[in-house]
Amino acid sequence: MKEIVFDSSAWIEYFSGSEEGERVKEIIASDDIIYTPSICLAEIKGKYIKEGKEYKDRINFIFSRSKSVNITRDIAILTGNKKHEWKLHMTDALIYSTSRFLNSTLLTKDSHFKELEKVQML
């Protein structure tokens, strides 16, 4: 059993039913522990509102299958310390900091994470 932090892009691929989404589906069906940074919920909801798509069932599903992780003081401090080293925008730095704080792998489709450690690319 692994612990995995899902980036917004992992959830979006899952809900789209894409080829990458099928890989995400396998993880969701497994016994792995899935975490979702709370900031990802804002990204996902905002995307679906902008596109005029239903979001409530999707957000509820995320809550049912993953553990939401709030931005704590420790995660915020880690982000402040490492944001420039990682060369990430603030939201992405918060997401990556969450995975590092939890010592978990980050699952993402976003290429700007690919050079960082403990990242699984879709």
N, C-alpha and C positions, 0 to 999 in steps of 0.2 A: 504494500500500500504506500503510495506516494502522496506528498502534499504539493498541490499546484495552485498557483495564483493565476486566475484568468484575467487577462487584459480585456478591455471592452471589445476589441476586435475578435477575440475568441468567441464571445457570446454572439456577436453579430454574425459571424460565419455560421455558427450553429443554427441560429434562427433563419438564416437565408437558405439553408439546405444545400450549401455549396459542397464541393469536394473536400475542402478544408473543414467545413462544418461536419462532415461525416466522421472525420478524425476526432473532432471535438466530442461528437456524440458517443464515440467509444469510451472516451475518458469519463464523460458524464455517467455512462452506464456501469462504470467500474466501481470499485470500492475506494478509489482515491479520494482524499480529502481535498475539496475545492474551496478556495477563498476568492472572494471578489472585493477589491477595494471599493469603499463606498463612493468614491469619486467616479468610478466606472458607471454606477447606476445613473448618475447625472448625465454622463456622456451618452449612454444608451437611450435614456428617456428623451433627451434633447434631439438626438438623431431621428427617432421615430416620430416625435411631434413634428419636426421640420418636414418629414416625408409624408405626414398624414397617415401614418400606420398605427395600428393598435399597439399599445405598450404595456397596459396593466397586467395582462396574463403573462407576458414575457418577464416583466420585473418580478411578479409573484413566483414564477418558475425559478428564476435565479435565486430568490430567497429560499425556496424549498430545497434546492440542490447544493447551495454553497453557503459558506459562512461569510457574512458581510464583515469587513474589517474597516473600522473607522480610522481616521487620521489621528493618531495619538501624538502626544508631545515627543516621544522618542522617534516616531516615524518622521515627524516634521523636522526635527533636529538633524536626523540622518540625511533627509532630503536637502536641507540647507548646506550641509557639509559636502555633499557629493554631487549636487546638480550640475555644476560646471565641469567636474571631472568626467561625468558620464555624458556630457554634451546633450542633455535632454531639456525639453520644455518643462515647465513646472508640473503640469498634470502628469506627464509621462514619468517625470522624476519621482513624483509621489507614488505612482503605481509601482515603479521598480523598487523604490525604497520599501514598500510594503512587502514585496517578495523577498528582499534581502533581510528585512527585519525578522520575517518568519522563517528564514533559511529555506525557502521553497523555490521551486522552479517557476519561472514566468512563462505562461503560454500565450503567444501573441502572433499576429500576422504582420505587425508593424516593423518594417525593416530597420528603423533607427535603434531598435533594441538588439539587433543580431550580433554585434560585436561584444556584448556584455556577457558576463558569466551567468551560468544557470538560467539560460533562456532557451526555450523550445519554440522554434519557429514553425508556423503552419505553412 
